[in-house]
Amino acid sequence: MLLTSSQISMAISSSVVFIFTSLLFLSGYVLQQQTVRNLQAIIKPQPVAPPPPSPVLAKHFGTPPGHSFYDKYLASNRPKGGWAKVAYVQLVREHLHVCNALMLFAVLEEQESMAQRVIMYPKAWDQKVDGQSPLDPHVDTSKRLLRGAAKRYRVMLQPVEPMVKVVGGESVFPLAGLLSLSAYNRLIYLPPSGLVLDTSGLDHLFTLPMETNMLGISAGSEDESITPSVVLLSPSKDSFQTTLESLPSDGYDEDGFLSKIPRLADLPEDQVHIVAKTSSLGHEDDAFDAAEFLDTTSYVHISDADMLGPEYDTPQEMTTLARPRKLQPRKAWQDVYEKYRQSRMDVCGLDLEPAPKSGKDTAGAEKQQR
């Protein structure tokens, strides 16, 4: 069957219309998809890049790359010889004070102080009689705590032999013996008992200039007869030998020795709140703020004439007599004793010791506080 010319013309026209319609549809579809993608890109939330880390000093060895802030900080605050050449050292002679040393090192570890840590203790605690441990039940507890200090707080344990005799005939290792630790350029010794609140202030003491081999810092008092709350030492073999030869071989009095240590006249302005003493809180005025005291003080030396010591469950009548009268100083005083009690339990698992019953025992406890 042959198509007429009109039919052929209609078929061609229909094909052209179909082709152009298809092209128009496809172009519309492409434009539509492109518009949809653009709208999605606008509506979809863009990921926010994390802010750059602030240059806060990290308390660890080494210098994080890319921040000159760290270089400047360490250059102005780094102790002589570096942190490997300075150490906190605690000399413990009584079982009562072993936990106090652990509490100090627990805070140093928690707050990441870079200084080294040393505990010196009587060698007799390691000795055995006829293959048996000493009969004193406190020895086992002290040895357990010392092992925990070495494992948990990276403390170096050093047993020491007695060198001099105190009044009464007992032989002890004197405080001057710390000068024998000549591997270190600077030592800090904190007489028991005390509470460390902020190690950064204490760490700054490693950078203080010293013109003598021993330097004491007293809290809030210019009376040099008072036992210093912090003792700085610059060890060397010569200074150890010279100081040891100056000590009496019999009748050694450590309180008298400490009273002769030169005192730091004035702390730098930014370090005046480093050391405080509980016995000084009774002299504070109405402007005193307990919260500010606890926030700005690095170390509180706990020593009160009418208290047995923070390790003891002191009778209420003695506590009432010893605590400050004004509200804010009393609150700070009570908070320090409570923090010490709680830390003693958390770090050592020890509750407060019962108050001594006899007058002789009470006198001994008061002597330990001085």
Salt bridges, closest charged atoms under 4 A:
GLU109 OE1 - ARG117 NH1 2.52
GLU109 OE1 - ARG154 NH2 2.91
ASP136 OD2 - HIS95 NE2 3.47
GLU161 OE2 - LYS123 NZ 3.67
GLU254 OE1 - ARG93 NH2 2.71
ASP286 OD1 - LYS326 NZ 3.26
ASP335 OD2 - LYS331 NZ 3.09
GLU338 OE2 - ARG341 NH2 2.66
GLU353 OE2 - ARG344 NH2 3.11
